[in-house]
C-alpha cells in the first residue's frame, strides 16, 4: 500500500474529552460515541455502584466516573463503552514490555491500543492523564493522539514497540482492545 492513500479519521482535542476522541479515533468514526453516550455510561456506572459515596455540593460537577464540565472520563467508562461495541480490553502487563504484543495481527484479534499517559502541564503545576489511540489503518500503524494536529505514521512495528516501551517506562498504561470475545 502506498503511504498517504488511506482515509484516516482523526479527532482533535477539545477540553478534556480525550477519551471520547480516542474512542472515535479507534473506531475511525466521528459518530462511534458522543459526549451524551459517555455521560449515560458514566451515570449508569454510578447508579450501579454498590459503594456509592455520600453526596456533597461538588458531586454535581465531579461525578465518580467523569467531570461534568470538562468531560474527563475514567477507565470504567472506556471499558463499558468498548464492551457495548462487542470489544474487550486486556490490560498489558508492563513487566513484559511491548515485545509481547502481537502488532502484526496474526489472528486479527488486536483492534488497537489505547494508552493512558501521565502528562504535566503549566510548568508541572497541573498533573493529569491523557487517553491516546494507536491503531492500524490500511496495514499501517498510526498514533492518533488528539493533541496532534495530524496523525503520526509509524514507519514499522519496531518503531511502535520502541514507542510503547518508552511510554511504559514513563508511567503509561497500555490497554489492548481486542476484536473477539473470549
N, C-alpha and C positions, 0 to 999 in steps of 0.2 A: 504494500500500500504506500502511496506517495504521501509525504508529510503535508499537512495542511488541507487535505481533501475531506476529512471527516467533519461533520457538523457537530460542534461541541456546545452544549448548553452550560453557561457559567453565570451563576447568580452572584452579584456583588454585595458586599457587606452593607447592612443598614441597621443602625442601633446595635443591639446585642442579639440579633436574630441569626447568629452564625449556625445554630443547629438547624433552623429552617432552611437556610441557604445550603448547608451541607447535604441535607436530605434531598432537596430538589436537584442539586448537582449530582448526587449519587444516582438518582433515577433518571437524570437527564431530561427533566420535565418541570417546567415552571409551575405546573399545577399538581405536582405529586402531593404536596402538602401546602396548606395555607396557615397563616398565623392562627386563624379560628380553629382549624383542625388540631393544632398542637395545644391550644388553650383547652379544648374539650378533653383531650387525652390527659393533660396535667390535672384538670379538675376531677376527672374520673379516678385518677390515681389517688388524689387527696381524699375523695369520698370513700374509696375502698380501703384506705389505710387504717388498720386496726389500732395503730399507735398515734393517732392524731394528737397534735399538741394543743395547748389551750389557745384560744383566740386573744389577740391583742389588737390595738388600733393599726399597727403596722401589718397585720395579717391580711388586710385588704389589698395591700400592694405586694408584699413579699410572701408569695404563696410558697408552699413546700417544694413544688417542682418547677416553678418558674417565677420570674419577676413580671408582674402585670404591665408595668410601664415600659420596661426596656426589652422584654421578650427573652431574657436569658433562661433557657430551658436546661434541665439536668438529664443525666444518663437514663433515668427511668422513662422519661418521655421518648428518648431516642429508641430504646428497646421496644416499648409498646407500639410506637409508630411503625417500626420495621416489622414487628410481628403481625400488625394489621395487613401488611402487604405480603405476608407469607414468607418473610425472611427471618433468619435467626442471627444472633450476634454471638460471636466467640471472642472472649477477652484473651488477647495474646499474652502469653507468659513472657514477660520481659527478660527473664533469665535465659531464655533460648535464643534471643536475638532474631533478626529478620531472616536469617538463612533458613529457618524452619517454615516460613510462609511460602506456600505454593503460588508464586506470582505468575508462572507460566500458564496456569489454568488447566492443568491436566484434570479432567473430570468436570470442568466448568462449574465447580462448586462456589468459588470465590466471586462474589458480585463486585465488591470493592472494599475499601478500607476507610474507616472513619477514625480520625485522630482527635484526641483531646490534649491540647498543647498548653503548657503554662506560658503566660505572657506577662510582661511587665510594661506598663505604660506610664507616661508622665514622669520620667526620670526615676522609675522604680517605685513611685508612690502608690500606684494602682496595680495590684496583682489580681489576675483573673485567669480564666482558661478559655481557650478558643477551639471550636469544632472545625475540622478540615476534612475534606474528602479526597481520597486518591482512588482513581479507577481507570480502567482501560476503555478507550473509545476507538473503534476500528483497529484493535490489536495494539494500540499504543497507550502506555501509562501516562496519566496526567495528574498534576497536583491542581485541584480545583478550589484552592483556598479563596474564600470570598473576599479576603483582604487584598488579593492580587487584582490588578486591572485586567489581566488576561490569564487564561490557564497556563501553567508551566508544563511543557512537554519534556518528560524524561527521555534520555537517549536510549536506555535499555533497562532491563530488570535489575542489573547490577547497580545502576545509579539509584533505583528505587530502594533497594536493600541498604545501600550506604546512607541514604536519607533517613530511612526508618531507624537504622542503628544509631544515627546521630541524634534524632529526636527522642528516642527511647532513653539514651544517656542523659538528655536534658530534662527528663521527667515526664515525657508524654505517655499517654495511654494509647494502646493500639487495639482497635476493635475490628475484627474481621466480620464483614457482612456476607453471610452465606446464602446462596440461592435455594438450596434444598433443605428440607426439614428432616431432622433425624430424631 
